[in-house]
Amino acid sequence: IRVQQGSVVNLKLAPEDTKLDEIVVVGYGTQKKESVVGAITQVNSQKLMQAGETTITNAISGKLSGVLTIQQDAEPGSDAANIFVRGLSSWNGSAPLVLVDGVERDWTSIDPNEINTISVLKDASATAVFGAKGANGVIVVTTKRGTLGKPKMDFTGAYGFQIATRIPDHV
């Protein structure tokens, strides 16, 4: 369109939707997976729901490379597993830093249905961004967000009980 002095041109921009490549949530925002130089693994909600677990710590077992989950307690109601990123790193505790939507908090009580993605930062890049708290690795949890449109409802039910299979006789 040729524009001359004194003429008025009305333009309207049309949105162009393009498919995003896989992105990764890091401590200071999001990046394309190709541009991230640190060791990061990620799992999405569909993979978590395939596990059929009711606790998130057990649902990630075997789905994230470099992440070890150990359930040491068989007490009823104590279902959360201990999580280690790339093994034990110190005698004082090797628990990774957990951020849920950017806030440091306990995540063992979150329903796996509420989670969109879980990203695990496993190397020195986590320490560079989060300081000493990120030395044992960082788990970044992003929860699902609402969308416009008709309401959609999913239902998942689970039932279980924990009892002793055999109680030994006392002397």
N, C-alpha and C positions, 0 to 999 in steps of 0.2 A: 504494500500500500504506500503510495507516495503521499507524503505529507507536505503541504505547503503552508507558508506563514499565514496565520489567521484562519485556517480551516480546523474543524473539530472532527476528531476520530474517536469513536466509541469502540473499545475493545472488550471482549469478554473471554476470560481464561477458562478453559475446560479442564477439569481434573483428569489426571492420567494415573490410573491405578497400575502399579507394577508389583509383581511378586517379590517379596523380600527374600534374600538369601537367609540362611540360618544365622540368627543373631545370638550373642552371648551376653548375659548380664554380668558386668564387672562392678567393682566397688564404686566407680565414679560415673556410671551410666551403662549404656549398651554399646556393643561393637559387633561388626561382622566377624564371623568365626575365623575367616582367613587372616584377619589382621591381628588377632590375639596371639602373642608370643608365649604366654604362660601356659602351664598345664591345667586345662579345664575340662571337666566332664560334665555332661548334662543329661537329665532325664525329664521327660514330659509326663503330663497327667495320664495319658493313655497307657503308657508303660507301667505307671504306678498302680493303676486300677486292674491290670492283668494279674497282679500278684494275689489279689483276694485277701489282703491283710487289712486288719482294722487299725493298726498302728503304723505311723509313717516310718519309724525307725526300722521296722521289720519289712516294710514294703520296698525300701531301697536296697535291701540285701541282695547282692549279686548283680545289681543294675548299674553301678557306678565303679569304673575301674579305679583302683587305688584306695577305695573306701572299704574299711573292714567293720562289720557289725557283729557284736558279740552279746548275746543275751545270757548273763551270768546268773540271773535270779529266776527261780521257778515259782515264786510266791504269787498266789492269785491276785490279779489286779496290777501287778508290777510287770507289765509287758514291754516296757521300753528297753531297747538294746543300747549298749554302749557303742559309740561310733569313734573310729580312729581313721585319720586320713594318712595314708602311707605309713602305717605302723605306729608303735609307741615312740614318742620323741623325748620324754623326760619322766623322771620319777615323781614329779610334783603334779602331774596331770597332763593328759594328752588330748583333752577334749577340744574339738575345733570350735571356732567362733561361728555362731549361727545368727544370720540376719534374716528376719522375716519382713519382707517389703521394706527393707532398709533399716529396720529396728532390731537391735540385739534383744533376743528373748528366748524362752524355752519353747521348743517346737514339738515336743513329744505328744502334746495333746491335740495337735491339729489333725483334723480329719483329712485323709488322703484325697477325698473328693474336692476339697477346697484349694488344692495346690495346682498351679498351672505348670511351673517348671522348678526344678532344683538344679542349681549349678554348684560345682565344687571346685574351688581354686586350690591347687595342691602344691604350689611351689613358692619361690621367693617373691613372686609378683604379689601374692597375698600379703606378705609381710611388708612390702613396700607401700601398699595402699592402706592397710589396717594397723600397721605397727606391730608391737609385740603380741597383741591379742590374736593376730592372724598367723602367728608362727606355726601353729599346729594345723593350719589349713582353715579355709573359710567355706561355709555352706550358705549359699544365697538362695532363699526360698521366695518365689514370687507366687502370690495367690491369684486366683481367678478374679476377673473383673466382670461387671455387668455389661450387657450389650443391649442395644435398642432392638425392639421387635416384640413379638408375642412372647409371653412367659413360657418357659420350658421347664419341665419338672422331671427329675430323675429320682428313682428310689432304689436304694440298695439296702437289703436287710441281712443281718448276721445274728446268729444265736450260738451261744456256746456256754459250757460250764467247765469248771475245773474242780476235780475232786481227787482224792487219793485213790489210787488203784488198789492198794493193799496197805492196811495198817498192821504193823507187826505187834505181836503179843508182848506185853511188858513182863519183865521178870519179877 
